[in-house]
Amino acid sequence: MGDITHQIQARFPDKKEAIADLMAEDADFCVVCQDYGACIDAYRYWSRARDPEAGTRASEYRDLIQALEGEIEEALSGPQNRQSK
């Protein structure tokens, strides 16, 4: 989980402590972060691929990354938001 934690902390540097706390305590947050890491890897792959579908796939993963960043931001905004899901 270390690489994913570092990726999330690099994206949200002002929330490093909250990220570490949530990674240790919230299984749902960990799943979102794992999905985020997988999407980052897939985006990097498709961004460099020479496949005719590469541009479409990269765009799809970019959209997924943005959506997951929104979920992460929501989780980081406080426990009241995580409970209201």
Contacts in CASP RR format, 6 or more apart in sequence:
PFRMAT RR
TARGET T0000
AUTHOR 0000-0000-0000
METHOD contacts of the structure
MODEL  1
MGDITHQIQARFPDKKEAIADLMAEDADFCVVCQDYGACIDAYRYWSRAR
DPEAGTRASEYRDLIQALEGEIEEALSGPQNRQSK
1 23 0 8 1.000
1 30 0 8 1.000
1 33 0 8 1.000
1 34 0 8 1.000
4 33 0 8 1.000
4 34 0 8 1.000
4 36 0 8 1.000
4 37 0 8 1.000
5 19 0 8 1.000
5 20 0 8 1.000
5 23 0 8 1.000
5 33 0 8 1.000
7 36 0 8 1.000
7 37 0 8 1.000
7 40 0 8 1.000
8 19 0 8 1.000
8 23 0 8 1.000
8 33 0 8 1.000
8 36 0 8 1.000
8 72 0 8 1.000
9 15 0 8 1.000
9 16 0 8 1.000
9 19 0 8 1.000
9 20 0 8 1.000
11 69 0 8 1.000
11 72 0 8 1.000
12 19 0 8 1.000
12 72 0 8 1.000
12 73 0 8 1.000
12 76 0 8 1.000
15 76 0 8 1.000
18 76 0 8 1.000
19 76 0 8 1.000
22 29 0 8 1.000
22 30 0 8 1.000
22 75 0 8 1.000
22 76 0 8 1.000
23 29 0 8 1.000
23 30 0 8 1.000
23 33 0 8 1.000
26 75 0 8 1.000
26 82 0 8 1.000
28 82 0 8 1.000
29 72 0 8 1.000
29 75 0 8 1.000
29 82 0 8 1.000
32 68 0 8 1.000
32 71 0 8 1.000
32 72 0 8 1.000
32 75 0 8 1.000
33 72 0 8 1.000
35 64 0 8 1.000
35 68 0 8 1.000
36 65 0 8 1.000
36 68 0 8 1.000
36 69 0 8 1.000
36 72 0 8 1.000
39 61 0 8 1.000
39 64 0 8 1.000
39 65 0 8 1.000
39 68 0 8 1.000
40 65 0 8 1.000
42 57 0 8 1.000
42 61 0 8 1.000
43 58 0 8 1.000
43 61 0 8 1.000
43 62 0 8 1.000
43 65 0 8 1.000
46 54 0 8 1.000
46 55 0 8 1.000
46 57 0 8 1.000
46 58 0 8 1.000
46 61 0 8 1.000
47 54 0 8 1.000
47 55 0 8 1.000
47 58 0 8 1.000
48 54 0 8 1.000
49 57 0 8 1.000
49 58 0 8 1.000
51 57 0 8 1.000
74 81 0 8 1.000
74 82 0 8 1.000
75 81 0 8 1.000
75 82 0 8 1.000
END
